[in-house]
């Protein structure tokens, strides 16, 4: 398990599956389109949204995810 620091400075624990998901899909501040995810990855993304690790961006018909990171203290 690893810790992740969100924008509010809160530490949250992420498990190995969530860590692998973040490493595979987020290399910077780019948006991840929900259409590019399979059902398992959609569930992981929604779980991370509920815990404050990801932000869900809804723009008309498209749904995207982005990291909700504290740029000053990323662990």
Rosetta constraint file for C-alpha pairs under 8 A:
AtomPair CA 1 CA 13 HARMONIC 6.48 0.50
AtomPair CA 1 CA 14 HARMONIC 5.75 0.50
AtomPair CA 1 CA 15 HARMONIC 4.72 0.50
AtomPair CA 1 CA 16 HARMONIC 5.99 0.50
AtomPair CA 2 CA 13 HARMONIC 5.64 0.50
AtomPair CA 2 CA 14 HARMONIC 5.44 0.50
AtomPair CA 2 CA 15 HARMONIC 6.61 0.50
AtomPair CA 2 CA 16 HARMONIC 7.79 0.50
AtomPair CA 2 CA 19 HARMONIC 7.58 0.50
AtomPair CA 3 CA 11 HARMONIC 6.09 0.50
AtomPair CA 3 CA 12 HARMONIC 5.45 0.50
AtomPair CA 3 CA 13 HARMONIC 4.55 0.50
AtomPair CA 3 CA 14 HARMONIC 6.12 0.50
AtomPair CA 3 CA 75 HARMONIC 6.79 0.50
AtomPair CA 4 CA 11 HARMONIC 5.53 0.50
AtomPair CA 4 CA 12 HARMONIC 5.31 0.50
AtomPair CA 4 CA 13 HARMONIC 6.27 0.50
AtomPair CA 4 CA 14 HARMONIC 6.96 0.50
AtomPair CA 4 CA 53 HARMONIC 7.42 0.50
AtomPair CA 4 CA 74 HARMONIC 6.93 0.50
AtomPair CA 4 CA 75 HARMONIC 5.99 0.50
AtomPair CA 5 CA 9 HARMONIC 5.67 0.50
AtomPair CA 5 CA 10 HARMONIC 5.49 0.50
AtomPair CA 5 CA 11 HARMONIC 4.64 0.50
AtomPair CA 5 CA 12 HARMONIC 6.49 0.50
AtomPair CA 5 CA 53 HARMONIC 7.89 0.50
AtomPair CA 5 CA 69 HARMONIC 6.35 0.50
AtomPair CA 5 CA 70 HARMONIC 6.11 0.50
AtomPair CA 5 CA 73 HARMONIC 6.83 0.50
AtomPair CA 5 CA 74 HARMONIC 5.86 0.50
AtomPair CA 5 CA 75 HARMONIC 6.66 0.50
AtomPair CA 6 CA 10 HARMONIC 5.51 0.50
AtomPair CA 6 CA 11 HARMONIC 6.66 0.50
AtomPair CA 6 CA 12 HARMONIC 7.74 0.50
AtomPair CA 6 CA 52 HARMONIC 6.56 0.50
AtomPair CA 6 CA 53 HARMONIC 5.96 0.50
AtomPair CA 6 CA 68 HARMONIC 5.65 0.50
AtomPair CA 6 CA 69 HARMONIC 4.63 0.50
AtomPair CA 6 CA 70 HARMONIC 5.22 0.50
AtomPair CA 7 CA 68 HARMONIC 5.90 0.50
AtomPair CA 7 CA 69 HARMONIC 4.97 0.50
AtomPair CA 7 CA 70 HARMONIC 4.14 0.50
AtomPair CA 7 CA 71 HARMONIC 7.68 0.50
AtomPair CA 8 CA 70 HARMONIC 7.07 0.50
AtomPair CA 9 CA 70 HARMONIC 6.44 0.50
AtomPair CA 9 CA 73 HARMONIC 7.90 0.50
AtomPair CA 12 CA 51 HARMONIC 7.68 0.50
AtomPair CA 12 CA 53 HARMONIC 7.99 0.50
AtomPair CA 14 CA 18 HARMONIC 5.90 0.50
AtomPair CA 14 CA 19 HARMONIC 6.28 0.50
AtomPair CA 15 CA 19 HARMONIC 6.11 0.50
AtomPair CA 16 CA 20 HARMONIC 6.05 0.50
AtomPair CA 17 CA 21 HARMONIC 6.17 0.50
AtomPair CA 18 CA 22 HARMONIC 6.25 0.50
AtomPair CA 18 CA 44 HARMONIC 6.58 0.50
AtomPair CA 18 CA 48 HARMONIC 7.84 0.50
AtomPair CA 19 CA 23 HARMONIC 6.20 0.50
AtomPair CA 20 CA 24 HARMONIC 6.10 0.50
AtomPair CA 21 CA 25 HARMONIC 6.16 0.50
AtomPair CA 21 CA 41 HARMONIC 7.37 0.50
AtomPair CA 21 CA 44 HARMONIC 7.76 0.50
AtomPair CA 22 CA 26 HARMONIC 5.43 0.50
AtomPair CA 23 CA 27 HARMONIC 6.86 0.50
AtomPair CA 25 CA 32 HARMONIC 7.11 0.50
AtomPair CA 26 CA 30 HARMONIC 6.99 0.50
AtomPair CA 26 CA 32 HARMONIC 7.73 0.50
AtomPair CA 26 CA 66 HARMONIC 7.97 0.50
AtomPair CA 26 CA 67 HARMONIC 7.51 0.50
AtomPair CA 29 CA 66 HARMONIC 6.78 0.50
AtomPair CA 29 CA 67 HARMONIC 6.77 0.50
AtomPair CA 30 CA 66 HARMONIC 6.59 0.50
AtomPair CA 31 CA 64 HARMONIC 5.96 0.50
AtomPair CA 31 CA 65 HARMONIC 5.59 0.50
AtomPair CA 31 CA 66 HARMONIC 5.04 0.50
AtomPair CA 32 CA 36 HARMONIC 7.59 0.50
AtomPair CA 32 CA 64 HARMONIC 5.27 0.50
AtomPair CA 32 CA 65 HARMONIC 5.01 0.50
AtomPair CA 32 CA 66 HARMONIC 6.34 0.50
AtomPair CA 33 CA 37 HARMONIC 7.42 0.50
AtomPair CA 33 CA 62 HARMONIC 7.56 0.50
AtomPair CA 33 CA 63 HARMONIC 6.20 0.50
AtomPair CA 33 CA 64 HARMONIC 4.46 0.50
AtomPair CA 33 CA 65 HARMONIC 6.53 0.50
AtomPair CA 34 CA 42 HARMONIC 6.98 0.50
AtomPair CA 34 CA 62 HARMONIC 7.72 0.50
AtomPair CA 34 CA 63 HARMONIC 5.64 0.50
AtomPair CA 34 CA 64 HARMONIC 5.57 0.50
AtomPair CA 34 CA 65 HARMONIC 7.27 0.50
AtomPair CA 35 CA 63 HARMONIC 7.96 0.50
AtomPair CA 37 CA 41 HARMONIC 5.60 0.50
AtomPair CA 37 CA 42 HARMONIC 5.90 0.50
AtomPair CA 38 CA 42 HARMONIC 6.17 0.50
AtomPair CA 39 CA 43 HARMONIC 6.35 0.50
AtomPair CA 40 CA 44 HARMONIC 6.38 0.50
AtomPair CA 41 CA 45 HARMONIC 6.02 0.50
AtomPair CA 42 CA 46 HARMONIC 6.13 0.50
AtomPair CA 43 CA 47 HARMONIC 6.15 0.50
AtomPair CA 44 CA 48 HARMONIC 6.22 0.50
AtomPair CA 45 CA 49 HARMONIC 6.22 0.50
AtomPair CA 45 CA 54 HARMONIC 7.21 0.50
AtomPair CA 45 CA 65 HARMONIC 7.64 0.50
AtomPair CA 46 CA 50 HARMONIC 6.31 0.50
AtomPair CA 47 CA 51 HARMONIC 6.45 0.50
AtomPair CA 48 CA 52 HARMONIC 6.18 0.50
AtomPair CA 48 CA 53 HARMONIC 5.14 0.50
AtomPair CA 48 CA 54 HARMONIC 5.54 0.50
AtomPair CA 49 CA 53 HARMONIC 5.80 0.50
AtomPair CA 49 CA 54 HARMONIC 4.59 0.50
AtomPair CA 49 CA 55 HARMONIC 5.72 0.50
AtomPair CA 49 CA 56 HARMONIC 6.55 0.50
AtomPair CA 52 CA 68 HARMONIC 6.77 0.50
AtomPair CA 53 CA 67 HARMONIC 6.30 0.50
AtomPair CA 53 CA 68 HARMONIC 5.30 0.50
AtomPair CA 53 CA 69 HARMONIC 7.10 0.50
AtomPair CA 54 CA 65 HARMONIC 6.31 0.50
AtomPair CA 54 CA 66 HARMONIC 5.54 0.50
AtomPair CA 54 CA 67 HARMONIC 4.58 0.50
AtomPair CA 54 CA 68 HARMONIC 4.93 0.50
AtomPair CA 55 CA 65 HARMONIC 5.61 0.50
AtomPair CA 55 CA 66 HARMONIC 5.27 0.50
AtomPair CA 55 CA 67 HARMONIC 6.08 0.50
AtomPair CA 55 CA 68 HARMONIC 5.65 0.50
AtomPair CA 56 CA 63 HARMONIC 7.08 0.50
AtomPair CA 56 CA 64 HARMONIC 5.92 0.50
AtomPair CA 56 CA 65 HARMONIC 4.72 0.50
AtomPair CA 56 CA 66 HARMONIC 6.70 0.50
AtomPair CA 57 CA 63 HARMONIC 5.84 0.50
AtomPair CA 57 CA 64 HARMONIC 5.03 0.50
AtomPair CA 57 CA 65 HARMONIC 5.88 0.50
AtomPair CA 57 CA 66 HARMONIC 7.54 0.50
AtomPair CA 58 CA 62 HARMONIC 5.98 0.50
AtomPair CA 58 CA 63 HARMONIC 4.64 0.50
AtomPair CA 58 CA 64 HARMONIC 6.38 0.50
AtomPair CA 59 CA 63 HARMONIC 6.45 0.50
AtomPair CA 69 CA 74 HARMONIC 6.94 0.50
AtomPair CA 70 CA 74 HARMONIC 6.10 0.50
